[in-house]
Amino acid sequence: MLRLLTTLCLSLALCGASARAASIEAVTLAQVDAIFARWALDSHVPGMAYGVVADGRLVHFGGLGVQDIEGRKPVDRRTLFRIASMSKAFTALAILKLRDEGRLSLDRPAETYVPELRGWTYPTRDARRLTVRDLLNHSAGFVDDNPWGDRQQSLPEADFTAMLRAGVPFSRVPGSAMEYSNFGYATLGRIVSNVSGKRYQDYIGDALLRPLGMASTSYDIAKSPLERRAIGYRWEDDRWVREPDLADGAFGAMGGMETSAEDYVRWISFLLSAWPARDDADTGPVARATVRSVVEGSNFATGTMRAAAIGGAPCRQAVAYAMGWRVIDDCDLGRVVTHTGGYPGYGSVVMLMPDKGVALFAFANRTYAAPYVPAFRAALALQSAGAIADRVVPVSAGLSEGYAAVARIWAAGDVLAAQDRLAMNFLLDRDAAHWKADLARLRTAVGACDTSAPPTPLTAMGARFQWTCEHGRIDGSILLAPTPRPSIQELKLAVAQP
């Protein structure tokens, strides 16, 4: 197991969470390694790098195969891969940083910042002008352009300007649906350039890469050290065929970045450090609240079955696209913030689990070989082993007081024993006499209960709890009202079922 020599433990709260990182290390990771190794073999991948990141450090790394099939140099943490559409996350955060600085508005028409868009013909007379937010969320009305867009990487800036001025046909009116658009993210790159006064690639370097210490990450592969580069291949006619290198150009904002596992861990660690919200000093290149907002603004959510190849029980996921990320509500892992990258010669994936403080990533040097399935399977394996539980939500002072009031209510068999802690709606929703009868029935059913068990907070205002009793258990929940003094607006108590 390889570890970074330096870590990004950005707050005392996160440093304290390093016990969770240790729990991942304690789990046998042979299963994770086997998952990636099998996929690499079956997918005809020449080389691959993958890792598990927890609480600011790389707790597990795997390098499979070779950087190139001629030199046969093994993949390591410093091997440089192009990460294709995972570059979009940098573009989106750059836009949000400029928004924070008051230099642009997400809800203004994009033509405000790209004058070439002003003469466009929209699909209907009543179509609204597409906004910066539409571009971020892939709802600008452009056609899904993965095959075409990837081959525009090297387009000269002057040619892109001409393309913008001429306009493009719309697939639908802006704001009506999510449809993935590389062209849209290239346009965001032009907005970054126009608003910042710097070439997009230079702005990303100055605003994000250098502050995070990502010295090996760039867009111009002609300037990266050849001895560290993973050469891109496609699998054709039962052999690897070298893909032509795509030079840096106007579409870099949608997929041109090249990075290493060593560098990318710094990016992931910075993003994960935005969770949870806290009072610590905000020292990153972008405010933590802004980083957390990349999962907001999700639109046109869909329900889909998790891919059967991933394994596990059948799971219907809710999926939406936010700002440079897909946001998934998974029935096993909870919130997953993810993106894949597919590109001539390369495939990649990143999975952030911000409520756990854990992420997985993988890079491969074969055309469109995004290792999404093995990454998700590895995450499920870690989850099943109990290594990546959600961060514990602290018990707020208000919940502590409210929960103590619930214990008094139970002991007395009467909600009036904590009348001073009841919100004004409580006895209007169910009067004291009915509550007394309910409490008597429950106490008869389970006997005396140990009410000292701590609650499990869901938020600062709500919690679940379970009490062990003489002949049964009580399942309960408490919800506080939005009042200056903590008060209970809702209390639920029931005998636990087998």
C-alpha positions in Angstrom: 0.0 0.0 0.0 1.4 3.4 -1.0 0.7 6.6 0.9 1.4 10.2 0.1 4.3 11.6 2.1 2.3 14.8 2.7 -1.4 15.0 3.5 -4.0 17.6 3.1 -5.5 17.5 6.6 -7.1 20.9 6.4 -8.8 21.2 9.8 -8.7 19.7 13.3 -12.1 18.2 12.6 -10.8 16.4 9.5 -7.6 15.3 11.3 -9.7 13.8 14.0 -11.5 11.8 11.3 -8.3 10.1 10.3 -9.4 7.2 12.4 -11.8 6.5 9.5 -8.9 6.5 7.1 -7.2 4.0 9.3 -10.3 1.8 9.3 -10.0 1.6 5.5 -6.4 0.6 5.8 -7.4 -2.1 8.3 -9.8 -3.6 5.8 -8.3 -6.2 3.5 -8.0 -4.4 0.2 -7.2 -7.5 -1.8 -10.8 -7.5 -3.0 -10.5 -3.9 -4.3 -7.3 -4.7 -6.1 -8.9 -7.8 -7.7 -11.9 -5.8 -8.9 -9.7 -3.3 -10.8 -7.3 -6.0 -12.0 -10.1 -8.1 -13.5 -11.6 -5.1 -15.2 -8.3 -4.0 -16.7 -7.6 -7.4 -18.1 -11.1 -7.8 -19.6 -11.1 -4.3 -21.0 -7.7 -4.7 -22.7 -6.3 -1.7 -20.8 -2.5 -1.3 -21.2 -2.1 0.7 -18.0 -4.1 1.9 -15.1 -3.8 3.9 -11.9 -6.4 3.9 -9.1 -6.7 5.0 -5.6 -8.8 5.4 -2.4 -8.7 8.8 -0.7 -9.9 9.4 2.8 -9.7 12.5 5.0 -7.0 14.2 2.9 -4.7 11.4 2.0 -4.2 8.6 -0.4 -4.8 5.5 1.8 -4.5 3.0 -1.0 -3.0 3.1 -4.5 -2.8 0.6 -7.3 -0.7 0.8 -10.5 -1.5 -1.8 -13.2 0.2 -2.5 -16.5 2.4 0.0 -18.4 2.6 3.6 -19.5 3.3 2.5 -23.0 3.6 -0.8 -24.8 7.0 -0.1 -26.2 9.0 1.1 -23.3 7.0 -1.1 -20.9 7.5 1.4 -18.0 5.2 0.4 -15.1 2.4 2.8 -14.1 3.0 4.6 -10.8 1.7 7.6 -8.9 3.5 10.0 -11.1 2.3 8.6 -14.4 0.4 11.3 -16.4 -3.0 10.5 -17.8 -5.5 12.6 -19.7 -8.7 12.7 -17.7 -11.0 13.9 -20.4 -14.4 15.1 -19.2 -13.3 15.1 -15.5 -11.7 18.4 -16.6 -15.2 19.9 -16.5 -15.1 20.0 -12.7 -12.2 22.5 -12.9 -14.1 24.6 -15.5 -17.2 24.7 -13.3 -15.3 25.7 -10.2 -13.5 28.4 -12.1 -16.9 29.9 -13.1 -18.1 29.7 -9.6 -14.9 31.4 -8.3 -15.4 34.3 -10.8 -19.1 34.5 -9.6 -17.9 34.8 -6.0 -15.6 37.7 -7.0 -18.6 39.5 -8.6 -17.3 39.2 -12.1 -20.1 37.3 -13.6 -23.7 36.1 -12.8 -24.8 32.5 -13.4 -28.3 33.7 -14.4 -27.3 36.3 -16.9 -27.4 35.3 -20.6 -24.2 33.8 -21.7 -24.0 36.3 -24.5 -23.2 38.9 -21.8 -19.7 37.4 -21.6 -19.4 35.9 -25.1 -20.5 38.6 -27.6 -20.5 36.2 -30.5 -23.6 34.5 -29.1 -25.8 37.7 -29.5 -26.8 37.1 -33.1 -27.8 33.5 -32.7 -31.1 32.1 -34.0 -33.0 30.3 -31.3 -35.3 27.3 -32.2 -38.6 29.1 -31.3 -39.6 32.8 -30.9 -40.5 32.3 -27.3 -37.2 30.6 -26.4 -35.2 32.4 -23.7 -31.6 33.3 -24.1 -29.3 30.5 -22.7 -27.6 31.4 -19.4 -24.3 30.6 -17.8 -26.1 28.3 -15.5 -27.6 26.4 -18.5 -24.1 25.8 -19.7 -23.0 24.5 -16.3 -25.9 22.1 -16.0 -26.0 21.0 -19.7 -29.4 22.5 -20.2 -28.5 25.1 -22.9 -30.4 23.1 -25.6 -27.3 21.8 -27.4 -27.1 18.3 -28.9 -25.3 15.5 -27.0 -21.9 15.7 -28.8 -19.5 13.2 -27.2 -18.1 11.6 -30.4 -17.8 15.0 -32.2 -16.8 17.1 -29.2 -13.8 14.9 -28.3 -12.3 15.5 -31.7 -12.5 19.3 -31.3 -9.9 19.4 -28.6 -7.2 20.9 -30.7 -9.5 23.5 -32.4 -7.6 26.9 -32.7 -9.2 29.8 -30.8 -9.8 31.7 -34.0 -11.8 28.8 -35.4 -13.8 28.5 -32.2 -14.6 32.2 -32.4 -15.8 31.8 -36.0 -17.9 28.8 -34.8 -19.5 30.9 -32.0 -20.2 33.7 -34.3 -21.9 31.5 -36.9 -24.0 29.8 -34.3 -24.9 26.1 -33.9 -28.3 24.3 -34.4 -30.2 23.6 -31.2 -31.4 20.2 -30.2 -34.2 21.8 -28.1 -35.0 25.2 -26.4 -32.7 26.2 -23.5 -33.8 25.2 -20.1 -36.1 22.3 -21.2 -33.9 19.3 -20.5 -30.5 18.0 -19.6 -28.4 17.0 -22.7 -24.7 16.6 -22.3 -22.7 19.1 -24.3 -18.9 19.4 -24.7 -19.5 22.5 -26.9 -21.3 24.1 -23.9 -18.3 23.5 -21.6 -15.9 24.8 -24.3 -18.1 28.0 -24.3 -17.7 28.2 -20.5 -13.9 28.1 -21.1 -14.3 31.1 -23.4 -16.3 32.8 -20.6 -13.5 32.2 -18.2 -11.0 33.7 -20.6 -13.1 36.8 -21.4 -14.0 37.5 -17.8 -10.6 36.8 -16.3 -8.6 38.4 -19.0 -6.4 35.3 -19.2 -6.3 32.3 -21.5 -8.5 29.6 -19.9 -5.6 27.3 -19.3 -3.6 30.0 -17.6 -6.4 31.0 -15.4 -7.0 27.4 -14.2 -3.3 27.2 -13.4 -3.2 30.4 -11.5 -6.5 30.1 -9.7 -6.6 26.4 -8.8 -3.6 24.2 -9.8 -0.7 26.2 -8.3 -2.5 27.0 -5.1 -3.2 23.3 -4.6 0.3 22.3 -5.4 -0.6 20.4 -8.6 2.7 21.1 -10.3 2.4 18.2 -12.8 -1.1 19.0 -14.0 -1.5 20.9 -17.3 -3.3 21.0 -20.6 -0.4 21.1 -23.1 0.8 17.5 -23.4 3.6 18.7 -25.8 5.2 20.3 -22.7 4.8 17.4 -20.3 7.7 15.0 -19.7 7.4 12.1 -22.1 9.0 9.7 -19.7 6.0 10.1 -17.4 3.2 10.1 -19.9 0.7 7.3 -20.3 0.4 6.9 -24.1 -3.1 6.5 -25.3 -4.3 3.4 -27.2 -7.4 1.9 -28.7 -8.1 -1.8 -28.9 -8.6 -2.7 -32.5 -8.3 -6.0 -34.4 -7.1 -7.7 -31.2 -4.2 -5.4 -30.7 -3.4 -2.0 -29.3 -3.2 0.8 -31.8 -1.7 4.2 -30.7 -4.2 7.1 -30.7 -2.8 10.3 -32.2 -2.1 12.9 -29.5 -4.6 15.7 -29.4 -2.9 19.0 -28.9 -4.1 21.8 -26.5 -6.8 24.0 -28.0 -10.0 25.9 -27.6 -11.9 22.9 -26.3 -9.5 22.3 -23.4 -12.2 23.4 -20.9 -14.3 20.3 -21.7 -11.6 17.6 -21.5 -8.0 18.5 -22.1 -6.4 18.1 -18.6 -3.5 15.8 -18.0 -2.7 14.8 -14.4 -1.2 12.1 -12.2 -2.6 10.2 -9.3 -0.2 12.1 -7.0 -1.5 15.4 -8.2 -5.2 14.4 -8.5 -5.3 13.4 -4.8 -4.6 17.0 -3.9 -7.7 18.1 -6.0 -9.9 15.4 -4.4 -8.7 16.2 -0.9 -9.4 19.9 -1.4 -13.0 19.1 -2.6 -13.7 16.7 0.2 -12.4 19.2 2.8 -15.4 21.4 2.1 -17.6 18.9 4.0 -18.8 19.2 6.7 -19.6 22.9 7.0 -17.8 24.3 10.1 -16.3 27.4 11.7 -12.6 26.7 10.7 -10.6 29.3 8.7 -11.3 29.0 5.0 -7.9 28.8 3.5 -8.4 27.1 0.1 -8.4 28.8 -3.3 -12.2 28.7 -3.4 -14.5 29.0 -0.4 -15.8 25.8 1.1 -19.4 26.9 0.7 -18.7 27.4 -3.0 -17.2 23.9 -3.4 -20.3 22.4 -1.6 -22.5 24.2 -4.1 -21.2 22.1 -7.0 -23.9 19.6 -6.1 -26.6 22.2 -6.1 -28.7 23.4 -9.0 -29.2 19.9 -10.2 -31.9 19.7 -12.8 -34.1 17.3 -14.6 -33.4 14.4 -12.2 -34.1 10.9 -13.5 -34.5 7.5 -11.9 -32.4 4.7 -13.2 -31.5 1.2 -12.2 -27.9 0.8 -11.1 -25.9 -1.1 -13.7 -26.3 -4.9 -13.1 -22.6 -5.3 -13.7 -21.8 -3.4 -10.6 -23.5 -6.1 -8.5 -25.2 -5.8 -5.1 -28.9 -5.8 -4.6 -31.1 -4.2 -7.3 -31.0 -0.4 -6.7 -32.9 2.4 -8.3 -30.9 5.6 -8.2 -31.9 9.2 -8.5 -29.5 11.0 -10.9 -29.1 14.6 -11.8 -26.3 16.7 -13.4 -25.1 19.7 -11.3 -22.1 21.9 -12.0 -19.5 19.7 -13.6 -20.6 16.6 -11.7 -23.3 13.9 -11.7 -25.0 13.7 -8.4 -26.4 10.2 -7.5 -28.6 9.1 -4.6 -27.6 5.4 -4.3 -29.5 3.0 -2.0 -26.2 1.6 -0.6 -23.7 4.4 -0.7 -26.0 7.4 -0.3 -24.8 10.6 -2.0 -22.2 10.0 -4.7 -20.8 12.9 -6.7 -19.1 11.5 -9.7 -17.9 12.0 -13.3 -16.3 9.9 -15.9 -13.9 10.8 -18.7 -13.9 9.2 -22.1 -11.4 10.4 -24.7 -9.4 9.0 -27.7 -6.7 7.0 -25.8 -8.0 7.5 -22.3 -10.8 6.7 -19.8 -11.2 7.8 -16.2 -13.6 8.1 -13.3 -13.9 9.8 -10.0 -16.4 9.1 -7.2 -16.7 11.5 -4.3 -18.7 10.5 -1.2 -18.7 13.8 0.7 -20.8 12.6 3.6 -18.2 9.9 4.2 -15.1 12.0 3.5 -14.0 9.3 1.0 -13.3 9.1 -2.7 -12.2 6.7 -5.4 -10.6 7.5 -8.7 -9.1 5.6 -11.6 -7.3 6.5 -14.9 -6.7 4.2 -17.9 -4.9 4.6 -21.2 -7.4 3.0 -23.6 -10.0 4.8 -25.6 -13.2 5.4 -23.7 -12.3 2.9 -21.1 -13.8 4.8 -18.1 -13.5 2.4 -15.1 -16.9 3.4 -13.6 -18.1 -0.2 -12.9 -14.9 -1.3 -11.0 -14.8 1.9 -9.0 -18.5 1.6 -8.0 -17.9 -2.1 -7.2 -14.9 -1.2 -5.1 -16.9 1.4 -3.2 -19.6 -1.2 -2.4 -16.9 -3.6 -1.2 -15.6 -1.0 1.2 -19.1 -0.1 2.3 -19.9 -3.8 2.9 -16.7 -4.1 5.0 -17.8 -1.3 7.2 -14.8 0.9 6.2 -16.6 3.9 4.8 -19.5 4.8 7.1 -20.9 8.3 6.9 -19.4 10.9 9.1 -21.1 11.2 12.5 -23.3 14.3 12.8 -22.7 15.9 16.2 -25.5 16.3 18.7 -26.4 20.0 18.8 -27.2 21.7 22.1 -30.8 22.1 21.1 -31.1 18.4 20.3 -29.4 17.5 23.6 -32.0 19.5 25.5 -34.9 18.2 23.5 -33.8 14.6 23.9 -33.5 15.1 27.7 -37.0 16.4 27.7 -38.2 13.2 25.9 -36.6 11.1 28.6 -38.5 13.1 31.3 -41.8 12.6 29.3 -41.2 8.8 29.2 -40.3 8.6 32.9 -43.4 10.5 33.9 -45.7 8.9 31.3 -47.0 12.3 30.5 -45.9 15.0 27.9 -46.8 17.7 30.4 -43.7 16.7 32.4 -41.8 18.7 29.7 -44.4 21.2 28.8 -41.9 24.0 28.8 -40.1 22.2 25.9 -43.1 21.6 23.7 -43.6 23.8 20.6 -47.0 25.6 20.3 -48.3 23.1 17.8 -47.5 20.0 19.8 -50.6 19.7 22.0 -52.8 21.1 19.2 -51.8 18.2 17.0 -52.5 15.6 19.8 -53.7 16.6 23.2 -52.1 15.6 26.5 -54.8 13.0 27.4 -54.3 11.0 24.2 -50.5 11.3 24.6 -50.9 9.9 28.2 -52.9 6.9 26.9 -50.3 6.2 24.2 -47.4 6.4 26.6 -49.2 4.0 29.0 -49.8 1.5 26.2 -46.1 1.6 25.1 -44.8 1.3 28.7 -47.0 -1.8 29.2 -45.8 -3.3 26.0 -42.0 -3.0 26.7 -41.6 -2.3 30.4 -38.9 -0.1 31.9 -36.5 1.3 29.3 -32.9 2.6 29.4 -33.3 6.1 28.0 -29.6 6.9 28.3 -28.7 5.7 24.8 -27.5 8.6 22.8 -29.6 9.8 19.9 -28.4 9.5 16.3 -28.6 13.0 14.8 -29.9 13.5 11.3 -29.4 17.3 11.4 -28.9 19.9 14.1 -32.7 19.8 14.5 -33.7 16.2 14.2 -32.6 12.8 15.4 -33.6 9.1 15.7 -33.1 7.0 18.8 -33.7 3.5 20.1 -34.1 2.4 23.7 -33.6 -1.1 25.0 -36.3 -2.1 27.4 -37.3 -5.0 29.7 -39.1 -7.0 26.9 -38.7 -5.0 23.7 -37.3 -1.9 22.2 -38.7 1.6 21.5 -37.9 3.3 18.2 -38.3 7.0 18.3 -37.6 10.3 16.5 -37.6 13.9 17.5 -37.9 17.1 15.4 -37.3 20.5 16.8 -39.2 23.6 15.9 -37.5 26.7 14.4 -37.8 28.7 17.7 -35.1 30.6 19.5 -35.4 28.3 22.5 -35.3 24.6 21.5 -38.8 23.2 21.5 -40.2 19.9 20.3 -42.6 20.2 17.3 -42.8 16.4 16.7 -42.2 13.3 18.7 -42.7 9.7 17.4 -42.5 6.6 19.6 -43.3 3.0 18.6 -42.5 -0.5 19.6 -39.6 -1.8 17.4 -40.6 -4.6 15.1 -38.6 -7.7 14.4 
